[in-house]
Amino acid sequence: REHPDLVRRYFMRLVPPRWLPGEPSNAGKFEALNAALFDGGTFLYVPPDTTVALPMRSAFWSGSPQLGFFPRSLIVVDRGARLVYVDEYRSAQGEAGGPLTFGSGVVEVFVGDGARLDYVSSQEWSGTTGGFLTAPKRTESDGVRPFPRATAHRHEWT
């Protein structure tokens, strides 16, 4: 709301809001579903030559096993900037034999010249959740973005 030109410059550029079969540069059907239904997310912009001293964290939680969730985030680390970002996804356990939860998240990441983004994605889905995460990046000539990812599935046996 406060920086519409900045958001417009990057938002839905790496994962466009459509699915075009046979076009490898375009999003797939789950990403298109996310574009149609996205219901929140994170916008994080780090200005040029700025170091964020503490890690930033976004947490997305699906607390109702009967609802889908479709977060869409935009992370921009501009020229010479530094950031550590932790992106977390969790879901509640549904009843055995009950409805399943579905989620499709998208994170678009832009890392400028000489910038560094340490990005960690942590996903802990319940045994009644199916989740997809798409996180493409665009890194300028000497930008750095290591991309560790951790996934945990919690199964409750009765």
C-alpha positions in Angstrom: 0.0 0.0 0.0 2.8 2.4 0.8 5.1 1.4 -2.1 2.9 0.3 -5.0 5.5 1.1 -7.7 8.2 -1.0 -6.0 5.8 -3.9 -5.5 4.5 -3.7 -9.1 8.1 -3.8 -10.4 8.7 -7.3 -9.0 5.4 -8.9 -8.0 4.4 -11.9 -10.1 7.3 -11.4 -12.5 9.1 -14.7 -11.8 5.9 -16.7 -11.4 3.3 -15.1 -13.7 -0.4 -15.4 -12.9 -1.2 -17.9 -15.7 -0.3 -21.3 -16.9 0.7 -21.8 -20.5 1.3 -25.4 -21.4 4.6 -25.9 -23.3 6.1 -22.7 -22.1 9.0 -23.6 -19.7 9.4 -20.0 -18.5 5.8 -19.9 -17.2 4.3 -21.2 -14.0 2.6 -24.6 -13.7 -1.0 -25.3 -12.6 -0.3 -25.1 -8.9 1.4 -21.7 -9.2 -1.6 -20.5 -11.4 -3.9 -21.7 -8.6 -1.9 -19.7 -6.1 -2.1 -16.6 -8.3 -5.9 -16.9 -8.5 -6.4 -17.6 -4.8 -3.5 -16.1 -2.9 -4.6 -14.9 0.5 -1.6 -13.1 2.1 2.1 -13.3 2.2 5.2 -11.2 2.9 6.7 -8.3 1.1 10.2 -7.6 2.2 12.5 -5.1 0.5 16.1 -4.4 1.7 17.4 -1.1 0.2 20.9 -0.9 -1.4 23.9 -1.3 0.8 21.8 -2.1 3.9 22.6 -5.0 6.2 19.7 -6.4 8.3 21.4 -7.3 11.5 18.8 -9.9 12.8 17.2 -12.7 10.8 13.7 -12.0 9.4 11.1 -14.7 9.6 7.7 -15.3 8.1 5.5 -18.1 9.4 2.4 -19.4 7.5 0.1 -21.6 9.5 -3.0 -23.5 8.3 -5.0 -24.1 11.4 -8.1 -25.5 9.8 -7.8 -28.9 8.1 -10.8 -28.0 6.0 -9.4 -24.9 4.3 -6.7 -24.4 1.7 -4.0 -21.8 2.0 -2.2 -19.9 -0.7 0.5 -17.5 0.6 2.5 -15.5 -1.9 5.7 -13.7 -0.9 8.1 -11.2 -2.5 11.6 -10.8 -1.2 13.9 -8.2 -2.8 17.5 -7.7 -1.6 18.8 -4.8 -3.5 22.4 -4.0 -4.6 25.0 -4.7 -1.9 22.4 -5.5 0.8 22.5 -8.4 3.2 19.7 -10.4 4.7 19.0 -13.8 6.5 15.4 -14.8 5.9 13.5 -17.8 7.3 10.3 -18.9 5.6 8.2 -21.4 7.6 5.1 -23.4 6.6 3.1 -25.5 9.1 -0.3 -27.1 9.2 -2.7 -28.6 11.8 -3.5 -32.4 11.9 -6.9 -33.2 10.6 -9.2 -36.0 11.7 -8.5 -39.5 10.3 -10.7 -40.0 7.3 -11.6 -36.3 7.3 -11.0 -33.8 4.5 -7.5 -33.1 3.4 -5.8 -29.7 3.5 -4.1 -28.4 0.4 -1.6 -25.5 0.2 0.4 -23.9 -2.6 2.9 -21.2 -1.7 5.0 -19.0 -3.9 8.0 -17.0 -3.0 9.6 -14.8 -5.6 13.2 -13.8 -4.7 15.3 -11.1 -6.3 19.0 -10.6 -5.2 20.8 -7.6 -6.6 24.4 -7.0 -7.6 26.8 -7.8 -4.7 23.9 -8.6 -2.4 23.5 -11.7 -0.3 20.4 -13.5 0.8 20.6 -16.5 3.1 17.2 -18.1 2.6 16.0 -21.0 4.7 12.6 -22.7 3.9 11.2 -24.9 6.7 8.0 -26.9 6.0 6.3 -29.0 8.6 3.1 -30.4 7.1 0.7 -32.7 9.0 -0.1 -36.1 7.7 -3.4 -34.7 6.3 -1.8 -31.9 4.3 -0.5 -31.8 0.8 1.7 -28.8 0.2 3.7 -27.3 -2.7 6.2 -24.5 -2.5 7.6 -22.7 -5.6 10.6 -20.4 -4.9 12.3 -19.1 -8.1 15.0 -16.6 -7.9 16.7 -14.0 -10.0 20.3 -13.3 -8.9 22.2 -10.4 -10.5 25.9 -10.9 -11.7 27.6 -11.3 -8.3 24.7 -11.7 -5.9 24.6 -14.8 -3.6 21.7 -16.8 -2.4 22.3 -20.2 -0.7 19.0 -22.1 -0.5 18.8 -24.8 2.2 15.3 -26.4 2.5 14.0 -28.6 5.3 10.8 -30.5 5.1 9.2 -32.5 8.0 6.0 -34.5 7.8 4.3 -35.3 11.1 2.4 -38.5 11.2 0.3 -39.4 14.2 -0.5 -43.1 14.5 -3.4 -44.3 16.6 
